[in-house]
């Protein structure tokens, strides 16, 4: 690339115009295919809370409040869809513009990669997991773009990125383990050091956990609906199955016991015990008849079962994790929950073409969470030698965070939908592309701020 007389890279208007046009085209395509967005049952549950003026912690109360604020923009799914789609293309766009200073081809490939089916088919679906992943993507992108800028620009960007990271945790509190890795990248975007990241890990976890408590139950006054006990119910069902002994703090009838120990358990989702016949008698008994759900009785039963039968617990958790990583799990949501048609957008050719492409690829590794976990681990290994460069630090920050997030489901997962690994998809894509950037050409000044340490 030619340099201007002062030694700096010239701003190539044609390149940036091309990147901007691709961003606009991608955003327009997203609107044409998905607008006003696809409402899921989880999303409808959150949206109904707005009208009722109720906040609970089963879903994120922060998402409920945010949706209520932006809802007038496009009532219903539209406002949340616009937020998700805009943030998605803003994240990829900012990152592409930053990469364009170094490589035109890599920048263009980055934008094209935003259309890869495992990433793109979820942009129009209203799930907090999608908003969570895109928020972290945007946080990392803006920091990478400002990493080699002066402190007057870089510091405000870092503050905004930390706010986006915190917002992600408030959407998905089980990210408290993974978010500190991304926070470490945000704090030191020009080089990733293992020692200081490890030192930051526990205080950051405590800080994010405290943030959830303060915002959920202090600032917002959310009702405690005991989502953690869903994990315990799932685990009690799994341990009961593998030990062939009832681990729940209730006594079942003989037919119920036979179902519980032999037929109910599947390493796919805890909903089997909640709302799916014939095993919904479990939660009906625990919650409505005995009133035990949400009480210490469930916690005590879970602790006792894990302590007495650790191998059964591990077998259950291993079975779940294998299904989560390698199973043919739910990907796109296509049901029309409003009931006017069987599936959403039946008369929209572009959407049906996307669904056909998704269906063709669904059985491939592209739609397996384990594939993207492996991609993130490989990217981390590749980037480790370049951890003291902005590119290496970015790749380690996003892919390290995503890998830890996915692995955390081994302990806390209660459902194995592909969407729960969506952060690994986005991180694997952008981390891999940025890690592939070569070193700066000779004569191009490196402006990394080495005084960060």
C-alpha positions in Angstrom: 0.0 0.0 0.0 1.4 3.5 -0.9 2.1 5.9 1.9 1.5 9.6 2.1 4.5 11.8 2.6 3.9 12.0 6.4 4.3 8.2 6.6 0.7 7.4 7.5 -1.7 5.2 5.5 -3.9 7.3 3.3 -7.7 7.1 3.7 -8.8 5.4 0.6 -12.2 6.7 -0.1 -13.0 4.1 -2.7 -12.3 1.3 -0.3 -14.3 2.8 2.6 -17.1 3.6 0.2 -17.2 -0.1 -0.9 -17.2 -1.3 2.7 -20.0 1.1 3.6 -22.0 0.0 0.5 -21.6 -3.7 1.5 -22.7 -2.9 5.1 -25.7 -1.1 3.7 -26.5 -3.9 1.3 -26.2 -6.5 4.1 -28.4 -4.5 6.4 -31.0 -4.0 3.6 -31.0 -7.7 2.8 -31.6 -8.4 6.5 -34.6 -6.1 6.6 -36.0 -7.5 3.4 -35.7 -11.1 4.6 -36.7 -10.8 8.3 -38.6 -7.6 9.0 -40.4 -7.3 11.4 -38.6 -10.2 13.0 -39.6 -13.6 14.2 -41.2 -13.8 17.7 -40.4 -16.9 19.7 -42.2 -18.1 22.8 -39.4 -16.9 25.0 -39.6 -13.5 23.4 -43.4 -13.4 23.7 -43.0 -14.2 27.4 -40.7 -11.2 27.8 -42.9 -8.9 25.7 -46.0 -9.8 27.7 -44.3 -8.7 30.8 -44.1 -5.2 29.3 -47.9 -4.9 29.1 -48.4 -6.4 32.5 -45.8 -4.2 34.2 -44.1 -7.3 35.7 -40.5 -8.1 35.9 -39.2 -11.5 36.7 -35.7 -13.1 36.6 -36.7 -16.2 34.6 -36.0 -14.2 31.5 -33.8 -11.1 31.7 -35.7 -8.2 33.3 -33.2 -5.8 31.6 -34.4 -7.1 28.2 -37.9 -6.4 29.3 -37.2 -2.9 30.4 -35.1 -2.1 27.2 -37.8 -3.6 25.0 -40.4 -1.4 26.7 -38.4 1.7 26.0 -37.8 1.0 22.3 -41.1 -0.6 21.6 -42.8 2.6 20.2 -40.3 2.5 17.3 -41.9 -0.6 15.9 -44.4 -2.2 18.3 -44.0 -5.9 18.8 -41.1 -7.8 17.4 -40.1 -5.0 15.1 -38.2 -2.8 17.6 -36.1 -5.6 19.1 -35.4 -6.9 15.6 -34.2 -3.5 14.5 -31.9 -3.3 17.5 -30.5 -6.8 16.9 -30.0 -6.3 13.1 -28.5 -2.8 13.5 -26.1 -3.9 16.2 -25.1 -7.0 14.1 -24.1 -5.0 11.0 -22.6 -2.2 13.1 -20.3 -4.7 14.8 -19.2 -6.3 11.5 -19.0 -2.9 9.8 -16.8 -1.2 12.5 -14.5 -4.2 12.5 -14.3 -4.3 8.7 -13.5 -0.6 8.5 -10.7 -1.2 11.1 -9.4 -4.2 9.2 -9.5 -2.3 5.9 -6.6 -0.1 7.1 -4.5 -3.2 6.9 -6.0 -5.5 4.2 -8.7 -4.8 1.7 -9.3 -8.5 0.9 -9.6 -9.4 4.6 -12.1 -6.6 5.2 -14.3 -7.7 2.3 -14.1 -11.3 3.4 -15.1 -10.3 6.9 -18.3 -8.6 5.6 -19.1 -11.6 3.4 -18.6 -13.9 6.4 -21.4 -12.0 8.2 -23.7 -13.8 5.7 -22.5 -17.3 6.6 -25.7 -19.3 7.5 -24.8 -20.2 11.1 -24.5 -16.5 11.9 -27.0 -14.8 9.5 -30.0 -17.1 9.9 -30.4 -16.0 13.6 -30.3 -12.2 13.1 -34.0 -12.0 12.5 -35.0 -14.3 15.5 -35.9 -12.6 18.7 -33.9 -14.5 21.3 -31.9 -12.9 24.1 -29.0 -15.3 23.2 -28.7 -13.6 19.9 -28.8 -10.1 21.4 -26.3 -11.2 24.0 -23.8 -12.5 21.4 -24.1 -9.5 19.2 -23.6 -7.1 22.1 -20.3 -8.8 22.9 -19.4 -8.7 19.2 -20.0 -5.0 19.1 -18.0 -4.4 22.3 -15.0 -6.2 20.9 -15.3 -4.5 17.5 -15.3 -1.0 18.7 -12.3 -1.6 21.0 -10.3 -3.2 18.2 -11.1 -0.2 16.0 -9.8 2.2 18.7 -7.0 0.0 20.1 -4.2 2.0 18.5 -5.8 5.4 18.9 -4.8 8.0 21.5 -6.3 7.9 25.0 -8.8 10.7 24.4 -10.6 8.4 21.9 -9.7 5.0 23.2 -10.7 5.3 26.8 -14.4 6.4 26.1 -14.6 3.6 23.6 -13.4 1.1 26.3 -15.9 2.4 28.8 -18.7 1.9 26.2 -17.4 -1.6 25.4 -17.4 -2.5 29.1 -21.0 -1.3 29.4 -21.9 -3.5 26.4 -20.1 -6.4 28.1 -22.0 -5.8 31.3 -25.2 -5.6 29.3 -24.5 -9.0 27.9 -24.1 -10.5 31.4 -27.4 -8.9 32.4 -29.0 -10.7 29.5 -27.3 -14.0 30.2 -26.1 -14.2 33.8 -24.4 -17.5 33.2 -21.8 -15.5 31.2 -20.2 -14.3 34.5 -17.4 -16.8 34.0 -16.7 -15.9 30.3 -17.3 -12.2 30.4 -14.1 -11.4 32.4 -11.9 -12.7 29.5 -13.5 -10.3 27.1 -13.3 -7.6 29.8 -9.5 -8.2 30.0 -9.3 -7.7 26.3 -11.3 -4.5 26.5 -9.0 -3.2 29.3 -5.7 -4.1 27.4 -6.6 -4.3 23.7 -3.0 -4.2 22.4 -1.8 -7.3 24.1 -3.2 -10.2 26.1 -1.2 -11.3 29.1 -2.1 -14.5 30.9 -1.0 -13.4 34.3 -3.0 -10.2 34.5 -6.0 -11.8 32.9 -5.9 -14.5 35.6 -5.6 -11.9 38.3 -8.6 -10.1 36.9 -10.7 -13.2 36.5 -12.1 -13.7 40.1 -12.7 -10.0 40.9 -14.4 -9.5 37.6 -16.6 -12.6 38.1 -17.6 -11.2 41.5 -18.2 -7.8 40.0 -20.4 -9.1 37.3 -22.3 -11.3 39.7 -22.8 -8.4 42.0 -24.0 -6.3 39.1 -26.7 -8.8 38.3 -27.9 -8.8 41.9 -27.9 -5.0 42.2 -29.7 -4.4 38.8 -32.1 -7.3 38.9 -33.3 -7.1 42.5 -32.2 -3.7 43.6 -32.7 -1.2 40.8 -35.5 -3.2 39.0 -37.1 -5.1 41.8 -37.4 -8.2 39.8 -39.5 -11.1 41.2 -37.4 -14.1 42.1 -38.6 -17.1 40.0 -35.7 -19.4 40.8 -34.2 -20.2 37.4 -31.2 -21.8 39.1 -33.5 -24.5 40.4 -34.3 -25.5 36.9 -30.7 -26.8 36.7 -31.3 -28.7 39.9 -34.5 -30.3 38.7 -32.8 -31.4 35.5 -29.9 -32.8 37.5 -32.2 -34.6 39.9 -34.0 -36.2 37.0 -30.7 -37.3 35.4 -29.3 -38.7 38.6 -32.6 -40.5 39.3 -32.4 -42.1 35.8 -28.8 -43.3 36.1 -29.1 -44.6 39.7 -32.6 -45.9 39.2 -33.4 -44.3 42.5 -35.7 -41.4 43.2 -33.6 -38.3 44.2 -36.5 -35.8 44.4 -37.8 -34.8 47.8 -41.2 -36.3 47.2 -42.7 -39.8 46.8 -44.1 -40.7 43.5 -46.9 -43.2 42.6 -45.7 -46.5 41.1 -46.5 -45.4 37.5 -44.9 -42.0 38.0 -41.8 -43.6 39.5 -41.5 -46.0 36.5 -41.7 -43.0 34.1 -39.2 -41.0 36.1 -36.6 -43.7 36.3 -36.9 -45.2 32.9 -38.7 -43.1 30.3 -38.7 -39.4 31.1 -35.0 -38.6 31.0 -33.4 -37.2 27.8 -30.1 -35.3 27.8 -31.7 -32.6 25.8 -33.8 -30.2 27.9 -35.2 -29.8 31.4 -38.6 -28.9 29.8 -39.4 -32.6 29.8 -40.1 -32.3 33.5 -41.9 -29.0 33.2 -44.3 -28.8 30.3 -44.0 -31.9 28.1 -46.3 -34.8 28.6 -46.3 -37.4 30.1 -43.5 -36.2 32.4 -44.8 -32.8 33.3 -46.2 -34.3 36.5 -42.7 -33.7 38.0 -42.9 -29.9 38.1 -46.7 -29.9 38.6 -46.0 -31.8 41.8 -43.0 -29.8 42.9 -44.4 -26.4 42.1 -48.2 -26.5 42.4 -49.1 -29.4 44.6 -46.2 -29.5 47.1 -44.9 -25.9 46.7 -41.3 -27.1 46.9 -39.9 -25.4 43.8 -38.0 -22.3 44.9 -37.5 -23.5 48.4 -34.3 -24.9 50.1 -35.8 -28.4 49.8 -34.8 -28.6 46.1 -31.3 -27.2 46.9 -30.8 -29.7 49.7 -32.1 -32.6 47.6 -29.7 -31.6 44.8 -26.7 -31.3 47.1 -27.4 -34.6 48.7 -27.9 -36.4 45.3 -24.6 -35.0 43.8 -22.6 -35.8 47.0 -24.0 -39.4 47.1 -23.9 -40.2 43.4 -21.1 -38.1 41.8 -20.6 -40.6 39.0 -24.3 -40.6 38.0 -24.2 -36.8 38.0 -21.2 -36.8 35.8 -22.8 -39.3 33.4 -25.9 -37.1 33.2 -23.8 -34.0 32.6 -21.6 -35.7 30.0 -24.6 -37.0 28.2 -26.1 -33.5 28.1 -22.9 -31.9 26.9 -22.3 -34.4 24.2 -25.8 -33.7 22.9 -25.3 -30.0 23.2 -22.0 -30.1 21.2 -22.8 -32.8 18.6 -26.5 -33.3 18.5 -28.9 -32.3 15.7 -30.6 -29.6 17.9 -33.0 -26.8 17.3 -31.6 -24.1 15.1 -33.9 -21.7 13.3 -37.3 -20.8 14.8 -39.9 -21.0 12.1 -43.3 -21.4 13.9 -45.8 -18.6 13.7 -46.7 -18.3 17.3 -49.5 -15.8 16.4 -51.3 -18.6 14.7 -52.2 -16.9 11.4 -50.0 -19.4 9.4 -48.1 -22.6 10.3 -44.7 -20.9 9.6 -43.6 -17.3 9.5 -43.3 -15.5 6.2 -44.7 -18.2 3.9 -45.1 -15.8 1.0 -41.6 -14.2 1.2 -39.4 -15.9 -1.5 -36.1 -14.6 0.0 -36.9 -16.0 3.4 -38.0 -19.3 2.0 -34.7 -19.5 0.0 -32.8 -18.8 3.2 -34.8 -21.5 5.0 -34.0 -24.0 2.2 -30.3 -23.2 2.5 -30.5 -23.7 6.3 -32.3 -27.0 5.9 -29.6 -28.2 3.4 -26.8 -27.3 5.9 -28.5 -28.2 9.1 -27.1 -31.7 9.3 -23.5 -30.5 8.6 -20.9 -29.5 11.2 -21.8 -25.8 10.5 -24.8 -26.2 12.7 -23.0 -28.1 15.6 -22.0 -26.1 18.6 -19.0 -28.4 19.0 -17.6 -27.3 15.6 -17.6 -23.7 16.7 -16.1 -24.5 20.1 -13.3 -26.3 18.2 -12.9 -23.3 15.9 -12.5 -21.0 18.9 -10.0 -23.2 20.5 -7.9 -23.5 17.3 -8.0 -19.7 16.8 -6.8 -19.2 20.4 -4.0 -21.6 19.7 -3.0 -19.8 16.5 -3.3 -16.4 18.1 -1.3 -17.2 21.3 2.0 -16.5 19.6 0.7 -13.1 18.6 -0.9 -12.3 21.9 1.2 -9.1 22.2 -0.4 -7.6 19.1 -3.8 -6.1 18.7 -4.9 -8.8 16.3 -3.8 -11.6 18.6 -5.3 -10.0 21.7 -8.6 -9.6 19.8 -8.7 -13.2 18.7 -7.9 -14.5 22.2 -10.4 -12.1 23.8 -13.4 -13.1 21.8 -12.6 -16.7 21.2 -11.4 -17.3 24.7 -14.5 -15.8 26.1 -16.7 -17.8 23.7 -15.0 -21.1 24.4 -15.3 -20.7 28.2 -19.0 -19.7 27.8 -19.8 -22.8 25.8 -17.9 -25.1 28.2 -19.8 -23.6 31.2 -22.9 -25.3 29.9 -21.4 -28.6 31.1 -22.4 -27.5 34.6 -25.3 -25.1 34.1 -27.0 -26.1 30.8 -30.6 -27.2 30.8 -31.3 -27.1 27.1 -29.2 -27.8 24.0 -30.5 -25.5 21.3 -27.9 -24.3 18.9 -28.6 -20.7 19.8 -26.9 -21.1 23.2 -23.6 -21.5 21.3 -24.2 -18.4 19.1 -21.5 -16.4 20.8 -19.0 -19.1 19.7 -20.2 -18.8 16.1 -19.7 -15.0 15.9 -16.4 -15.2 17.9 -15.1 -18.0 15.7 -15.8 -16.0 12.6 -14.4 -12.6 13.5 -11.6 -14.0 15.7 -10.5 -16.3 12.9 -10.6 -13.5 10.3 -8.7 -11.0 12.4 -6.2 -13.6 13.5 -5.4 -14.2 9.8 -4.3 -10.6 9.3 -0.6 -10.4 8.5 1.9 -8.3 10.3 2.0 -4.6 9.4 4.0 -3.9 6.2 7.5 -2.4 6.6 7.4 1.3 7.1 3.8 1.3 8.5 4.1 2.7 12.0 2.8 0.5 14.9 1.0 2.8 17.3 0.2 0.2 20.0 0.2 1.7 23.4 2.8 -0.4 25.2 2.4 1.7 28.3 -0.8 -0.1 29.2 1.0 -2.5 31.6 
